[in-house]
Amino acid sequence: MAENAQRHLLLGGDTVFMSPEGLPDPVSITLESAGRMGRGERRLCVSANGEECPLPALPPAAGEEWELKASYVSGEFQKKGSGTLTLSGPAGAMPSPAGVSLAPGTAFEAVFEVETPANSEGEGGDPEKEYKGTAALADGGNGEGAGGADEFLLAGDLILFAHPEDSKSPLNFFTDLDARSGGVSVFAPAKAIKLAPSGKTLRGGRALFMEEDIRALSIPGCDYCMDGHASGGKGTVSFEGFSADYEPCGGKIEGRTPLTSKTRLIARFDVAEPARKTPGGPADPETVYRGVGKFCPIQ
């Protein structure tokens, strides 16, 4: 797999389709969910030992192997069974089953070990103990919904900054992480900074935002204004640090730490041209303002 190739973050509730070797019917496999961190209605996967799985991505990189708990159906056996899906190594293209669209570039080598056989409407159960072959993620299964308490941040999400209660800062401004926009203007109150996440891993076609992306935040030439000041000023918005209660995501992807919606960060605004009460009049004496940032996932 090429070093810069895009990958797709896999979460519980996602469905992958397998084309088993030597069998006519595809196998539909739905991953179990751990219910804590994720995106939209989808949470982290459950590994074979029953714990949250640390961020599997498709296709697996060389040397990666994931063992995930899942349910399945196949052919005439449409009452769900269960087992363990092992993902390893990228594979060539997989033909889409009838009526199913597969996410491009997600094909991988897979083995599904049956623990509880799927059943038909009759009394018979699936006789297969193991399925082996090529599998791929079903496209459109992004699980975007009402949102959760701890979500991965993607291109297009927002950060809302507000001054701390003990700060003199009058500023309220928000940051737009939309990778498709090129603007960099910030106003106070409420205009947008545009940033591009560096992650190559996608969820629903949107890149993941990594910790170092926000560390690199530095945008000069931003406008600001203040109550009681007739003319605004200019300055630079930059990242100063994470809040004291910041807890990094437990897993890594691309060898880096993704940001989640529970992240709180401190931004600073360094005044270059102060706002003034009247044109040519008294200038804002403050040289630095700080704000606390809260992330707002956009479904």
Summary of the structure (lengths in Angstrom):
residues: 299
radius of gyration: 24.1
end to end distance: 29.7
largest distance: 88.1
contacts: 962
relative contact order: 0.16
helix: 2%
strand: 47%
